[in-house]
Amino acid sequence: MPIPEEDRQAVVTATARHIHDVVSVLRELDFGDTPPAAAFHAADASDTGREEVRRAAV
């Protein structure tokens, strides 16, 4: 069932505002000399319960 155009516009506008607010906050953060976080690669882990394999983010 399609959403009425007025409702769709309101949802899109609210989502865009939220994204803008989040990006604004992220831009204000000062990471200084913080190195990149380690990244998890799901393809490197197995279902056997071994430790997660982590690599430096590039």
N, CA, C and O of each residue as an XYZ file, in Angstrom:
232
protein
N       0.850     -1.166      0.000
C       0.000      0.000      0.000
C       0.906      1.243      0.000
O       1.733      1.401      0.898
N       0.760      2.098     -0.969
C       1.595      3.302     -1.047
C       1.287      4.292      0.078
O       0.157      4.395      0.555
N       2.315      5.001      0.475
C       2.162      6.035      1.501
C       1.711      7.317      0.807
O       2.243      7.658     -0.249
N       0.735      8.040      1.382
C       0.325      9.312      0.783
C       1.526     10.264      0.678
O       2.402     10.262      1.542
N       1.554     11.057     -0.365
C       2.683     11.944     -0.651
C       3.012     12.864      0.531
O       4.185     13.099      0.821
N       1.992     13.381      1.208
C       2.239     14.279      2.342
C       2.981     13.547      3.463
O       3.912     14.093      4.055
N       2.567     12.315      3.749
C       3.210     11.532      4.800
C       4.628     11.144      4.392
O       5.545     11.177      5.212
N       4.803     10.782      3.137
C       6.124     10.405      2.641
C       7.082     11.569      2.755
O       8.226     11.397      3.176
N       6.627     12.747      2.387
C       7.455     13.945      2.462
C       7.856     14.232      3.906
O       8.997     14.614      4.166
N       6.939     14.054      4.838
C       7.235     14.289      6.255
C       8.275     13.299      6.776
O       9.167     13.676      7.535
N       8.162     12.047      6.373
C       9.116     11.018      6.802
C      10.495     11.304      6.225
O      11.495     11.205      6.937
N      10.562     11.652      4.961
C      11.842     11.963      4.318
C      12.481     13.184      4.969
O      13.688     13.196      5.213
N      11.687     14.205      5.252
C      12.197     15.416      5.885
C      12.735     15.123      7.281
O      13.808     15.605      7.643
N      12.012     14.348      8.060
C      12.457     13.998      9.416
C      13.750     13.181      9.366
O      14.649     13.396     10.179
N      13.847     12.258      8.431
C      15.053     11.438      8.287
C      16.241     12.294      7.885
O      17.334     12.121      8.425
N      16.051     13.205      6.955
C      17.134     14.085      6.507
C      17.614     14.977      7.650
O      18.815     15.200      7.804
N      16.683     15.485      8.447
C      17.066     16.325      9.597
C      17.874     15.522     10.609
O      18.867     16.008     11.150
N      17.442     14.296     10.858
C      18.158     13.448     11.819
C      19.584     13.167     11.330
O      20.536     13.271     12.104
N      19.730     12.818     10.073
C      21.054     12.561      9.505
C      21.911     13.813      9.607
O      23.081     13.731      9.980
N      21.353     14.953      9.286
C      22.094     16.216      9.369
C      22.560     16.477     10.797
O      23.697     16.894     11.012
N      21.687     16.233     11.775
C      22.048     16.436     13.178
C      23.190     15.514     13.602
O      24.123     15.943     14.281
N      23.110     14.256     13.202
C      24.156     13.293     13.558
C      25.486     13.687     12.923
O      26.520     13.670     13.591
N      25.469     14.039     11.650
C      26.702     14.425     10.957
C      27.286     15.686     11.588
O      28.505     15.801     11.715
N      26.447     16.620     11.980
C      26.930     17.846     12.628
C      27.669     17.534     13.920
O      28.723     18.111     14.191
N      27.122     16.626     14.715
C      27.775     16.237     15.967
C      29.102     15.543     15.677
O      30.101     15.821     16.341
N      29.127     14.649     14.699
C      30.360     13.943     14.363
C      31.443     14.901     13.896
O      32.619     14.696     14.198
N      31.070     15.931     13.173
C      32.055     16.910     12.699
C      32.676     17.692     13.849
O      33.810     18.158     13.740
N      31.945     17.840     14.947
C      32.446     18.587     16.090
C      33.420     17.793     16.952
O      34.161     18.375     17.744
N      33.426     16.488     16.808
C      34.308     15.658     17.628
C      35.760     15.892     17.243
O      36.092     16.011     16.064
N      36.611     15.955     18.243
C      38.039     16.136     18.010
C      38.736     14.827     18.336
O      38.873     14.464     19.504
N      39.175     14.121     17.309
C      39.823     12.837     17.511
C      41.324     12.987     17.720
O      41.989     12.039     18.138
N      41.857     14.154     17.436
C      43.271     14.415     17.670
C      44.170     13.351     17.064
O      44.132     13.097     15.860
N      44.982     12.730     17.917
C      45.935     11.711     17.469
C      45.393     10.297     17.622
O      46.165      9.339     17.660
N      44.095     10.159     17.709
C      43.501      8.840     17.878
C      43.707      8.005     16.619
O      43.310      8.422     15.531
N      44.325      6.826     16.754
C      44.521      5.970     15.578
C      43.198      5.328     15.156
O      42.258      5.274     15.948
N      43.120      4.848     13.927
C      41.899      4.178     13.478
C      41.603      2.947     14.341
O      42.520      2.287     14.830
N      40.348      2.655     14.517
C      39.945      1.485     15.290
C      40.180      0.222     14.478
O      40.249      0.264     13.249
N      40.302     -0.890     15.168
C      40.431     -2.174     14.484
C      39.093     -2.491     13.814
O      38.031     -2.136     14.325
N      39.159     -3.152     12.684
C      37.938     -3.493     11.954
C      37.717     -4.992     12.004
O      38.664     -5.765     11.854
N      36.480     -5.412     12.214
C      36.126     -6.823     12.245
C      35.763     -7.269     10.835
O      34.972     -6.616     10.154
N      36.332     -8.360     10.409
C      36.033     -8.936      9.094
C      35.335    -10.271      9.307
O      35.971    -11.255      9.686
N      34.042    -10.306      9.066
C      33.258    -11.506      9.310
C      33.768    -12.696      8.522
O      33.664    -13.830      8.988
N      34.316    -12.466      7.346
C      34.804    -13.561      6.518
C      35.994    -14.265      7.164
O      36.278    -15.417      6.836
N      36.693    -13.592      8.079
C      37.858    -14.176      8.735
C      37.486    -15.003      9.961
O      38.314    -15.768     10.456
N      36.283    -14.869     10.450
C      35.854    -15.612     11.631
C      35.043    -16.825     11.190
O      34.407    -16.828     10.137
N      35.088    -17.826     12.010
C      34.302    -19.019     11.683
C      33.280    -19.264     12.768
O      33.276    -18.576     13.789
N      32.418    -20.233     12.558
C      31.397    -20.569     13.544
C      31.926    -21.528     14.596
O      31.145    -22.050     15.393
N      33.229    -21.776     14.623
C      33.797    -22.733     15.564
C      34.056    -22.124     16.928
O      34.463    -22.834     17.848
N      33.831    -20.827     17.085
C      34.018    -20.177     18.365
C      35.419    -19.631     18.577
O      35.745    -19.178     19.674
N      36.248    -19.665     17.550
C      37.597    -19.110     17.737
C      37.495    -17.603     17.896
O      36.470    -17.005     17.570
N      38.550    -16.998     18.392
C      38.540    -15.557     18.617
C      38.326    -14.804     17.314
O      38.685    -15.267     16.231
N      37.730    -13.630     17.457
C      37.532    -12.783     16.285
C      38.889    -12.358     15.728
O      39.817    -12.062     16.481
N      38.986    -12.333     14.433
C      40.206    -11.858     13.784
C      40.022    -10.386     13.506
O      39.020     -9.980     12.919
N      40.986     -9.579     13.926
C      40.880     -8.142     13.733
C      42.075     -7.662     12.920
O      43.195     -8.154     13.065
N      41.802     -6.690     12.066
C      42.839     -6.054     11.272
C      42.720     -4.549     11.454
O      41.641     -4.035     11.751
N      43.809     -3.861     11.278
C      43.761     -2.406     11.376
C      42.921     -1.866     10.242
O      43.027     -2.331      9.107
N      42.073     -0.873     10.546
C      41.267     -0.237      9.513
C      42.177      0.562      8.604
O      43.149      1.171      9.049
N      41.851      0.550      7.348
C      42.664      1.297      6.369
C      41.884      2.478      5.884
O      42.376      3.245      5.055
